Amino acid sequence: MKGVWFTMESMIACIIIGMFVIFVSTGYVIEFQYVDASEMAYDILKGLEDRDVLRGYAIALDYEGLGSEIDITGYNHTVNICNSAGSCVGPEPDAADVWVGSYLIAGQSVYQPLEVKLFVWELS
């Protein structure tokens, strides 16, 4: 009868030790979350287009007004608006590690293709 109790005691001890090892090992795993700022920039431009804000600023070539509509916490940004010939209005980013998201607009009542570029970089 003593052997049964020793076996039960050892099984309970193994279960407790196993649960402790599992608990401790899962608590220290921290995954790095990569932020794709290019995708974030595109999503912001797409959201502005969905709200019917982007097209008006782009047609008017008002990069300052469009830039004022954008607020990204933890990041700085600048906006360029380019025509089909490749000439752009708006300041170039003056930073390292810059991501860009672009959105194409066909025009408003006439075909006038424009590319809106949102440059995003981390605040230093």
C-alpha contacts under 8 A as a table, 3 or more apart, distances in Angstrom:
res1	aa1	res2	aa2	distance
1	M	4	V	5.43
1	M	5	W	6.84
2	K	5	W	5.32
2	K	6	F	6.34
3	G	6	F	5.11
3	G	7	T	6.15
4	V	7	T	5.09
4	V	8	M	6.17
5	W	8	M	5.03
5	W	9	E	5.99
6	F	9	E	5.04
6	F	10	S	6.13
7	T	10	S	5.18
7	T	11	M	6.19
8	M	11	M	5.10
8	M	12	I	6.20
9	E	12	I	5.24
9	E	13	A	6.18
10	S	13	A	5.00
10	S	14	C	6.15
11	M	14	C	5.07
11	M	15	I	6.26
12	I	15	I	5.10
12	I	16	I	6.19
13	A	16	I	5.15
13	A	17	I	6.12
14	C	17	I	5.14
14	C	18	G	5.96
15	I	18	G	5.05
15	I	19	M	6.09
16	I	19	M	5.19
16	I	20	F	6.17
17	I	20	F	5.06
17	I	21	V	6.20
18	G	21	V	5.17
18	G	22	I	6.24
19	M	22	I	5.14
19	M	23	F	6.04
20	F	23	F	5.09
20	F	24	V	6.08
21	V	24	V	5.27
21	V	25	S	6.00
22	I	25	S	5.28
22	I	26	T	6.23
23	F	26	T	5.60
23	F	27	G	6.41
24	V	27	G	5.35
24	V	28	Y	7.00
25	S	28	Y	5.93
25	S	29	V	7.27
26	T	29	V	5.73
36	D	39	E	5.50
36	D	40	M	6.35
37	A	40	M	4.73
37	A	41	A	5.97
37	A	99	W	5.95
37	A	100	V	7.54
37	A	101	G	7.94
37	A	120	V	6.85
38	S	41	A	5.09
38	S	42	Y	6.28
38	S	99	W	5.24
38	S	100	V	5.13
38	S	101	G	4.78
38	S	120	V	7.66
39	E	42	Y	5.07
39	E	43	D	6.11
39	E	101	G	6.51
40	M	43	D	5.06
40	M	44	I	6.26
40	M	101	G	7.58
41	A	44	I	5.14
41	A	45	L	6.36
41	A	100	V	6.66
41	A	101	G	4.75
41	A	102	S	7.58
41	A	118	L	6.04
41	A	119	F	7.47
41	A	120	V	6.99
42	Y	45	L	5.13
42	Y	46	K	6.02
42	Y	101	G	4.63
42	Y	102	S	5.99
42	Y	103	Y	6.70
42	Y	118	L	7.66
43	D	46	K	4.96
43	D	47	G	6.00
44	I	47	G	5.04
44	I	48	L	6.30
44	I	70	I	7.67
45	L	48	L	5.08
45	L	49	E	6.26
45	L	54	L	7.09
45	L	101	G	7.93
45	L	102	S	7.64
45	L	103	Y	6.59
45	L	118	L	7.63
46	K	49	E	5.02
46	K	50	D	6.13
46	K	103	Y	7.33
47	G	50	D	4.98
47	G	51	R	6.31
48	L	51	R	5.10
48	L	52	D	6.34
48	L	53	V	5.29
48	L	54	L	5.19
49	E	52	D	4.94
49	E	53	V	5.73
49	E	54	L	4.82
49	E	55	R	6.49
50	D	53	V	7.67
51	R	54	L	7.81
52	D	55	R	6.49
52	D	56	G	7.52
53	V	56	G	5.94
53	V	57	Y	6.83
54	L	57	Y	5.50
54	L	58	A	6.12
54	L	66	L	7.01
55	R	58	A	5.05
55	R	59	I	6.05
55	R	105	I	7.09
55	R	107	G	7.62
55	R	108	Q	7.54
56	G	59	I	5.36
56	G	60	A	6.26
57	Y	60	A	5.16
57	Y	61	L	5.93
57	Y	62	D	5.04
57	Y	63	Y	6.88
57	Y	65	G	6.80
57	Y	66	L	5.89
58	A	61	L	4.83
58	A	62	D	6.26
58	A	63	Y	7.27
58	A	66	L	7.88
58	A	81	I	6.49
58	A	114	L	7.22
58	A	116	V	7.04
59	I	62	D	7.78
59	I	107	G	6.96
59	I	108	Q	7.48
59	I	114	L	7.89
61	L	81	I	6.39
61	L	89	V	7.20
62	D	65	G	5.49
62	D	66	L	6.35
63	Y	66	L	5.05
63	Y	67	G	5.97
63	Y	79	V	5.78
63	Y	80	N	6.24
63	Y	81	I	6.58
63	Y	89	V	7.23
63	Y	90	G	5.94
64	E	67	G	5.01
64	E	68	S	6.26
64	E	79	V	7.58
64	E	90	G	7.73
65	G	68	S	5.14
65	G	69	E	6.65
66	L	69	E	5.26
66	L	70	I	6.98
66	L	79	V	7.35
67	G	70	I	5.39
67	G	77	H	7.76
67	G	78	T	6.43
67	G	79	V	5.93
68	S	71	D	7.51
72	I	75	Y	5.57
72	I	76	N	7.03
72	I	77	H	7.85
74	G	122	E	6.28
74	G	123	L	5.97
75	Y	120	V	6.45
75	Y	121	W	5.50
75	Y	122	E	4.40
75	Y	123	L	5.17
76	N	120	V	5.83
76	N	121	W	5.45
76	N	122	E	6.07
76	N	123	L	5.90
77	H	93	P	7.68
77	H	118	L	6.85
77	H	119	F	5.38
77	H	120	V	4.52
77	H	121	W	6.39
78	T	90	G	7.68
78	T	91	P	6.79
78	T	92	E	7.27
78	T	93	P	6.46
78	T	118	L	6.02
78	T	119	F	5.31
78	T	120	V	6.91
79	V	90	G	6.07
79	V	91	P	7.11
79	V	116	V	7.18
79	V	117	K	5.70
79	V	118	L	4.76
79	V	119	F	6.23
80	N	88	C	6.18
80	N	89	V	5.58
80	N	90	G	4.57
80	N	91	P	6.72
80	N	92	E	7.59
80	N	116	V	5.88
80	N	117	K	5.07
80	N	118	L	6.62
81	I	88	C	5.40
81	I	89	V	5.45
81	I	90	G	6.67
81	I	114	L	6.80
81	I	115	E	5.79
81	I	116	V	4.59
81	I	117	K	6.25
82	C	85	A	7.90
82	C	86	G	5.84
82	C	87	S	5.50
82	C	88	C	4.03
82	C	89	V	6.46
82	C	114	L	5.62
82	C	115	E	5.08
82	C	116	V	6.38
82	C	117	K	7.85
83	N	86	G	5.52
83	N	87	S	5.88
83	N	88	C	6.58
83	N	112	Q	7.84
83	N	113	P	6.30
83	N	114	L	4.68
83	N	115	E	6.37
84	S	87	S	7.66
84	S	112	Q	7.95
84	S	113	P	5.92
84	S	114	L	6.23
84	S	115	E	7.72
93	P	98	V	7.61
93	P	119	F	6.80
95	A	98	V	6.61
95	A	121	W	7.14
96	A	121	W	7.57
97	D	121	W	6.38
97	D	122	E	7.98
98	V	119	F	6.44
98	V	120	V	5.69
98	V	121	W	4.83
99	W	119	F	5.71
99	W	120	V	5.19
99	W	121	W	6.30
100	V	117	K	6.50
100	V	118	L	5.53
100	V	119	F	4.44
100	V	120	V	6.11
101	G	117	K	5.76
101	G	118	L	5.26
101	G	119	F	6.64
102	S	115	E	6.53
102	S	116	V	5.47
102	S	117	K	4.33
102	S	118	L	6.17
103	Y	115	E	5.66
103	Y	116	V	5.20
103	Y	117	K	6.58
104	L	113	P	7.07
104	L	114	L	5.81
104	L	115	E	4.51
104	L	116	V	6.33
105	I	112	Q	7.89
105	I	113	P	5.56
105	I	114	L	5.14
105	I	115	E	6.20
105	I	116	V	7.73
106	A	111	Y	5.74
106	A	112	Q	5.61
106	A	113	P	4.25
106	A	114	L	6.40
107	G	110	V	5.92
107	G	111	Y	5.10
107	G	112	Q	4.44
107	G	113	P	5.49
107	G	114	L	6.97
108	Q	111	Y	7.00
108	Q	112	Q	7.41
